[in-house]
Amino acid sequence: ALWGAGEAAGGAKGEWEIDDLGIEDDLVDEGPSDVGAAFFFPNPGRGLPKQWTENSQLAVDHIAAGAFESAMPLLSRQCGIADFEPLKPFFLSVYMGANAAAPALPMLPSHPYPLNRAAP
C-alpha cells in the first residue's frame, strides 16, 4: 500500500480534505441538462457548380459547372449559335479546366473538386 495503516484511516498529517481544495458546489458540472436531446447534422449547403448555374447568366459559368444543357440555350439566345457539335471539345476543355481531381485509394475513382475563382 502507498500509505501506512494509520494514514489510510484518515489520521495522517498532510491528508487532503474536500473543504481544503476550495472547490465550490456550483462549479461542479452536472452534465447536460437535456439528456434526451438528439444531435442533428447541419445541411451541407449548395455546391460550387450549383451556385455557378444559379447565380450567373454567363454560358461559360454553366459550361464550367458541367450544365451543358442550360449553357446551350444561353449561347443560342446571346450569340445566335444553332449547331453546338463543333463546340463540344471546347465545352469539355472548359469543364475540365474548372475542376481538379484528387487521387483516392487504389481501385477507387478520384474525387473531383470544383475550383473557386472568388477569394474567400
MDAnalysis code that builds the backbone (N, CA, C; Angstrom):
import MDAnalysis as mda
import numpy as np

u = mda.Universe.empty(360, n_residues=120, atom_resindex=np.repeat(np.arange(120), 3), trajectory=True)
u.add_TopologyAttr("name", ["N", "CA", "C"] * 120)
u.add_TopologyAttr("resid", np.arange(1, 121))
u.add_TopologyAttr("resname", ["ALA", "LEU", "TRP", "GLY", "ALA", "GLY", "GLU", "ALA", "ALA", "GLY", "GLY", "ALA", "LYS", "GLY", "GLU", "TRP", "GLU", "ILE", "ASP", "ASP", "LEU", "GLY", "ILE", "GLU", "ASP", "ASP", "LEU", "VAL", "ASP", "GLU", "GLY", "PRO", "SER", "ASP", "VAL", "GLY", "ALA", "ALA", "PHE", "PHE", "PHE", "PRO", "ASN", "PRO", "GLY", "ARG", "GLY", "LEU", "PRO", "LYS", "GLN", "TRP", "THR", "GLU", "ASN", "SER", "GLN", "LEU", "ALA", "VAL", "ASP", "HIS", "ILE", "ALA", "ALA", "GLY", "ALA", "PHE", "GLU", "SER", "ALA", "MET", "PRO", "LEU", "LEU", "SER", "ARG", "GLN", "CYS", "GLY", "ILE", "ALA", "ASP", "PHE", "GLU", "PRO", "LEU", "LYS", "PRO", "PHE", "PHE", "LEU", "SER", "VAL", "TYR", "MET", "GLY", "ALA", "ASN", "ALA", "ALA", "ALA", "PRO", "ALA", "LEU", "PRO", "MET", "LEU", "PRO", "SER", "HIS", "PRO", "TYR", "PRO", "LEU", "ASN", "ARG", "ALA", "ALA", "PRO"])
u.atoms.positions = np.array([
    [0.840, -1.180, 0.000],
    [0.000, 0.000, 0.000],
    [0.881, 1.238, 0.000],
    [0.361, 2.292, -0.558],
    [1.121, 3.533, -0.610],
    [1.162, 4.229, 0.735],
    [0.107, 4.108, 1.516],
    [0.061, 4.738, 2.825],
    [0.108, 3.657, 3.899],
    [0.574, 4.069, 5.003],
    [0.575, 3.137, 6.133],
    [-0.842, 2.949, 6.653],
    [-1.013, 2.044, 7.568],
    [-2.342, 1.746, 8.110],
    [-2.928, 2.943, 8.827],
    [-2.107, 3.717, 9.489],
    [-2.595, 4.893, 10.193],
    [-3.020, 5.994, 9.241],
    [-2.320, 6.148, 8.115],
    [-2.666, 7.185, 7.150],
    [-3.954, 6.845, 6.425],
    [-4.183, 5.554, 6.130],
    [-5.389, 5.155, 5.416],
    [-6.632, 5.360, 6.275],
    [-6.461, 5.339, 7.575],
    [-7.604, 5.514, 8.473],
    [-8.037, 6.961, 8.548],
    [-7.272, 7.878, 7.977],
    [-7.681, 9.274, 7.951],
    [-7.015, 10.117, 9.000],
    [-6.089, 9.592, 9.744],
    [-5.465, 10.374, 10.788],
    [-4.099, 10.899, 10.388],
    [-3.702, 10.808, 9.138],
    [-2.355, 11.190, 8.727],
    [-2.237, 12.692, 8.541],
    [-1.030, 13.139, 8.753],
    [-0.727, 14.538, 8.570],
    [-0.531, 14.779, 7.063],
    [-1.037, 15.891, 6.521],
    [-0.893, 16.200, 5.115],
    [-1.990, 15.594, 4.251],
    [-2.956, 14.967, 4.855],
    [-4.056, 14.393, 4.085],
    [-4.997, 15.512, 3.638],
    [-5.497, 15.417, 2.446],
    [-6.374, 16.453, 1.907],
    [-7.808, 16.211, 2.297],
    [-8.441, 17.254, 2.651],
    [-9.872, 17.209, 2.914],
    [-10.571, 17.919, 1.753],
    [-11.795, 17.569, 1.476],
    [-12.544, 18.181, 0.384],
    [-12.685, 19.673, 0.612],
    [-12.862, 20.106, 1.863],
    [-13.028, 21.521, 2.148],
    [-11.745, 22.306, 1.909],
    [-10.606, 21.662, 1.992],
    [-9.328, 22.339, 1.808],
    [-9.039, 22.680, 0.342],
    [-9.696, 22.027, -0.595],
    [-9.423, 22.244, -2.018],
    [-10.015, 23.543, -2.543],
    [-10.997, 24.076, -1.906],
    [-11.609, 25.330, -2.339],
    [-12.551, 25.159, -3.519],
    [-13.048, 23.972, -3.724],
    [-13.979, 23.734, -4.824],
    [-15.381, 23.996, -4.314],
    [-16.098, 24.844, -5.023],
    [-17.456, 25.148, -4.635],
    [-18.420, 24.230, -5.371],
    [-19.552, 23.989, -4.763],
    [-20.528, 23.069, -5.348],
    [-21.123, 23.590, -6.650],
    [-21.235, 24.905, -6.824],
    [-21.860, 25.429, -8.030],
    [-20.941, 25.351, -9.248],
    [-19.669, 25.057, -9.063],
    [-18.750, 24.930, -10.186],
    [-18.673, 23.506, -10.723],
    [-19.253, 22.569, -10.032],
    [-19.208, 21.175, -10.449],
    [-20.174, 20.986, -11.605],
    [-19.694, 20.378, -12.694],
    [-20.519, 20.140, -13.877],
    [-21.429, 18.952, -13.628],
    [-22.689, 19.160, -13.768],
    [-23.667, 18.104, -13.547],
    [-23.964, 17.340, -14.831],
    [-23.368, 17.713, -15.952],
    [-23.639, 17.057, -17.231],
    [-24.684, 17.836, -17.999],
    [-25.049, 17.343, -19.152],
    [-26.046, 18.055, -19.954],
    [-27.405, 18.075, -19.273],
    [-28.100, 19.189, -19.415],
    [-29.389, 19.322, -18.748],
    [-30.475, 18.557, -19.498],
    [-30.350, 18.447, -20.819],
    [-31.356, 17.740, -21.596],
    [-30.718, 16.479, -22.164],
    [-30.789, 15.406, -21.407],
    [-30.117, 14.160, -21.770],
    [-30.762, 13.532, -23.002],
    [-32.039, 13.719, -23.216],
    [-32.743, 13.088, -24.321],
    [-32.637, 13.843, -25.634],
    [-31.916, 14.953, -25.680],
    [-31.827, 15.739, -26.911],
    [-30.995, 14.992, -27.956],
    [-31.436, 15.044, -29.194],
    [-30.728, 14.373, -30.287],
    [-29.893, 15.397, -31.044],
    [-28.817, 14.921, -31.646],
    [-27.965, 15.786, -32.454],
    [-28.396, 15.683, -33.903],
    [-28.566, 16.829, -34.552],
    [-28.922, 16.865, -35.964],
    [-27.775, 17.484, -36.737],
    [-27.349, 16.806, -37.802],
    [-26.289, 17.333, -38.637],
    [-26.796, 18.541, -39.410],
    [-25.950, 19.551, -39.619],
    [-26.391, 20.706, -40.400],
    [-26.519, 20.339, -41.876],
    [-27.300, 21.113, -42.597],
    [-27.444, 20.893, -44.027],
    [-26.122, 21.193, -44.723],
    [-25.750, 20.405, -45.730],
    [-24.451, 20.602, -46.362],
    [-24.356, 21.863, -47.218],
    [-25.456, 22.420, -47.624],
    [-25.401, 23.614, -48.463],
    [-25.273, 23.259, -49.934],
    [-25.194, 24.290, -50.750],
    [-25.097, 24.084, -52.189],
    [-23.637, 23.992, -52.598],
    [-23.357, 23.145, -53.545],
    [-22.006, 23.023, -54.068],
    [-21.674, 24.174, -55.001],
    [-20.388, 24.331, -55.305],
    [-19.971, 25.417, -56.190],
    [-20.592, 25.339, -57.581],
    [-20.631, 24.167, -58.232],
    [-21.266, 24.135, -59.554],
    [-22.730, 24.566, -59.530],
    [-23.443, 24.192, -58.484],
    [-24.847, 24.607, -58.358],
    [-24.943, 26.124, -58.180],
    [-24.033, 26.701, -57.415],
    [-24.012, 28.148, -57.230],
    [-23.686, 28.858, -58.533],
    [-22.770, 28.287, -59.324],
    [-22.411, 28.918, -60.599],
    [-23.617, 28.996, -61.531],
    [-24.387, 27.924, -61.603],
    [-25.529, 27.924, -62.517],
    [-26.677, 28.792, -62.010],
    [-26.839, 28.898, -60.704],
    [-27.943, 29.690, -60.162],
    [-27.650, 31.189, -60.144],
    [-26.369, 31.557, -60.012],
    [-26.031, 32.967, -59.820],
    [-25.493, 33.654, -61.063],
    [-25.427, 32.972, -62.198],
    [-24.822, 33.574, -63.378],
    [-25.650, 33.292, -64.620],
    [-25.679, 34.252, -65.502],
    [-26.303, 34.082, -66.818],
    [-25.249, 33.972, -67.911],
    [-23.985, 33.815, -67.514],
    [-22.922, 33.615, -68.489],
    [-22.855, 32.143, -68.858],
    [-22.787, 31.877, -70.143],
    [-22.745, 30.494, -70.615],
    [-21.501, 29.780, -70.109],
    [-20.390, 30.506, -69.992],
    [-19.148, 29.865, -69.555],
    [-19.253, 29.360, -68.118],
    [-20.011, 30.021, -67.262],
    [-20.207, 29.529, -65.898],
    [-21.016, 28.234, -65.903],
    [-22.002, 28.141, -66.770],
    [-22.790, 26.920, -66.877],
    [-21.947, 25.787, -67.459],
    [-21.109, 26.113, -68.423],
    [-20.226, 25.098, -69.017],
    [-19.223, 24.620, -67.974],
    [-18.637, 25.537, -67.205],
    [-17.667, 25.168, -66.172],
    [-18.308, 24.294, -65.099],
    [-19.591, 24.498, -64.848],
    [-20.300, 23.690, -63.857],
    [-20.719, 22.341, -64.427],
    [-20.580, 22.143, -65.716],
    [-20.990, 20.886, -66.339],
    [-22.447, 20.869, -66.740],
    [-23.116, 22.005, -66.669],
    [-24.525, 22.108, -67.052],
    [-24.602, 22.521, -68.521],
    [-24.250, 21.595, -69.410],
    [-24.221, 21.899, -70.837],
    [-25.617, 22.166, -71.384],
    [-26.621, 21.503, -70.828],
    [-27.990, 21.680, -71.305],
    [-28.509, 23.088, -71.045],
    [-28.082, 23.709, -69.967],
    [-28.519, 25.084, -69.707],
    [-27.606, 26.096, -70.396],
    [-26.386, 25.702, -70.749],
    [-25.467, 26.615, -71.438],
    [-25.839, 26.787, -72.906],
    [-26.328, 25.724, -73.529],
    [-26.663, 25.809, -74.954],
    [-27.797, 26.795, -75.251],
    [-28.907, 26.813, -74.500],
    [-29.916, 27.845, -74.768],
    [-29.398, 29.261, -74.502],
    [-28.516, 29.410, -73.499],
    [-27.942, 30.735, -73.239],
    [-27.113, 31.199, -74.427],
    [-26.272, 30.314, -74.962],
    [-25.466, 30.672, -76.127],
    [-26.337, 30.914, -77.351],
    [-27.403, 30.181, -77.465],
    [-28.313, 30.374, -78.589],
    [-28.984, 31.741, -78.521],
    [-29.414, 32.144, -77.321],
    [-30.053, 33.457, -77.151],
    [-29.048, 34.596, -77.248],
    [-27.873, 34.426, -76.633],
    [-26.910, 35.522, -76.548],
    [-26.083, 35.691, -77.811],
    [-25.763, 34.570, -78.489],
    [-24.857, 34.646, -79.641],
    [-25.467, 34.112, -80.929],
    [-26.644, 33.520, -80.871],
    [-27.300, 33.005, -82.066],
    [-26.706, 31.706, -82.575],
    [-26.042, 30.943, -81.746],
    [-25.431, 29.680, -82.158],
    [-26.520, 28.611, -82.235],
    [-26.528, 27.870, -83.350],
    [-27.527, 26.829, -83.538],
    [-26.913, 25.430, -83.520],
    [-25.674, 25.279, -84.004],
    [-25.022, 23.973, -84.075],
    [-23.919, 23.932, -83.021],
    [-24.082, 23.078, -82.023],
    [-23.133, 23.014, -80.917],
    [-22.130, 21.884, -81.047],
    [-22.266, 21.049, -82.060],
    [-21.355, 19.919, -82.227],
    [-19.895, 20.369, -82.395],
    [-19.585, 21.427, -83.167],
    [-18.180, 21.859, -83.261],
    [-17.627, 22.424, -81.950],
    [-18.502, 22.812, -81.022],
    [-18.065, 23.402, -79.752],
    [-17.854, 22.362, -78.654],
    [-18.158, 21.102, -78.917],
    [-18.059, 20.061, -77.900],
    [-16.660, 19.962, -77.290],
    [-15.556, 19.977, -78.079],
    [-14.230, 19.922, -77.435],
    [-13.942, 21.129, -76.544],
    [-14.477, 22.285, -76.913],
    [-14.267, 23.488, -76.099],
    [-15.074, 23.421, -74.803],
    [-16.290, 22.887, -74.889],
    [-17.110, 22.701, -73.685],
    [-16.375, 21.786, -72.703],
    [-15.874, 20.666, -73.211],
    [-15.175, 19.709, -72.339],
    [-13.887, 20.299, -71.777],
    [-13.187, 21.101, -72.571],
    [-11.952, 21.729, -72.104],
    [-12.224, 22.727, -70.973],
    [-13.276, 23.521, -71.115],
    [-13.633, 24.491, -70.064],
    [-14.062, 23.752, -68.797],
    [-14.845, 22.687, -68.962],
    [-15.299, 21.921, -67.805],
    [-14.123, 21.291, -67.069],
    [-13.199, 20.686, -67.805],
    [-12.042, 20.047, -67.167],
    [-11.105, 21.082, -66.545],
    [-11.032, 22.269, -67.116],
    [-10.183, 23.313, -66.551],
    [-10.747, 23.931, -65.283],
    [-12.044, 23.789, -65.047],
    [-12.676, 24.370, -63.865],
    [-12.733, 23.394, -62.699],
    [-12.202, 22.188, -62.896],
    [-12.247, 21.164, -61.852],
    [-10.867, 20.550, -61.672],
    [-10.585, 20.157, -60.460],
    [-9.366, 19.415, -60.145],
    [-9.783, 18.042, -59.640],
    [-8.876, 17.093, -59.728],
    [-9.177, 15.742, -59.257],
    [-8.092, 15.312, -58.287],
    [-8.522, 14.828, -57.138],
    [-7.581, 14.328, -56.133],
    [-7.624, 12.805, -56.159],
    [-6.472, 12.174, -56.215],
    [-6.482, 10.710, -56.244],
    [-6.985, 10.127, -54.931],
    [-7.618, 8.990, -55.045],
    [-8.144, 8.298, -53.868],
    [-7.317, 7.035, -53.640],
    [-7.864, 6.129, -52.914],
    [-7.208, 4.849, -52.668],
    [-7.148, 4.036, -53.954],
    [-6.258, 3.059, -54.026],
    [-6.214, 2.217, -55.220],
    [-7.567, 1.546, -55.480],
    [-7.908, 1.414, -56.728],
    [-9.149, 0.805, -57.196],
    [-10.389, 1.659, -56.903],
    [-10.205, 2.915, -56.501],
    [-11.322, 3.833, -56.291],
    [-11.167, 5.009, -57.243],
    [-12.266, 5.584, -57.698],
    [-12.150, 6.742, -58.595],
    [-11.626, 7.965, -57.844],
    [-11.024, 8.874, -58.593],
    [-10.538, 10.106, -57.971],
    [-11.720, 10.996, -57.615],
    [-11.500, 11.902, -56.678],
    [-12.563, 12.786, -56.192],
    [-12.432, 14.146, -56.877],
    [-13.467, 14.590, -57.611],
    [-13.377, 15.891, -58.295],
    [-13.660, 17.056, -57.327],
    [-12.923, 18.121, -57.498],
    [-13.109, 19.344, -56.716],
    [-13.277, 20.512, -57.670],
    [-14.394, 21.243, -57.603],
    [-14.514, 22.441, -58.420],
    [-13.611, 23.542, -57.876],
    [-12.975, 24.267, -58.772],
    [-12.051, 25.328, -58.365],
    [-12.830, 26.621, -58.192],
    [-12.644, 27.269, -57.063],
    [-13.337, 28.515, -56.757],
    [-12.500, 29.677, -57.255],
    [-13.091, 30.510, -58.082],
    [-12.343, 31.649, -58.610],
    [-12.488, 32.897, -57.736],
    [-13.417, 32.875, -56.796],
    [-13.619, 34.020, -55.905],
    [-12.729, 33.882, -54.686],
    [-12.232, 34.999, -54.216],
    [-11.407, 34.985, -52.998],
    [-12.299, 34.712, -51.794],
    [-11.792, 33.930, -50.833],
    [-12.623, 33.621, -49.648],
    [-12.847, 34.809, -48.771],
])
